[in-house]
């Protein structure tokens, strides 16, 4: 609403339109939460729920909400010299696991001819190991992720950013924290250089 030029009374003005629904819109609601930009939610005869960022309505396209909950993203690396790595993604967290390896059967033992059946007991030469937990900050869930073929890197995207992580050891990676630590280290180095001059 803006004030009328002659009377000063508030009046409605046309701003823009979006048409993500294929049929009539039957409901509208504004979703307001602390520390999150307000969202407009629309529902229509087409069975879709569509989200619009109110603060950036003219600059961003609306987002369709999934009709069914999404399963966790899973991917297995197939290359590399070590045992395969498994990536599991849920909401804001990516977990990377090194899979265990089975004991090689000795000749003459049951199953040594390569006949293994579902449910057979397998002795493990190495247990599965949790290698990394990557946590992203922010209000958006991870919507897509990929693990490099050799398991050395992970790419993850939410609706606002794409991030790439190199897996070099350690048990927990927080990209925002690591960026902050790098900035702090750079500031300390600059201060040390200034003190030396």
Beta strands, then each sheet from edge to edge (+ up, - down):
strand 1: 2-3
strand 2: 10-11
strand 3: 25-31
strand 4: 39-44
strand 5: 49-53
strand 6: 63-65
strand 7: 73-76
strand 8: 85-90
strand 9: 93-98
strand 10: 101-102
strand 11: 124-126
strand 12: 129-135
strand 13: 144-147
strand 14: 153-157
strand 15: 162-166
strand 16: 172-174
sheet 1: 1+ 2-
sheet 2: 3+ 4- 5+ 6-
sheet 3: 7+ 8- 9+ 12- 16-
sheet 4: 10+ 11-
sheet 5: 13+ 14- 15+
end
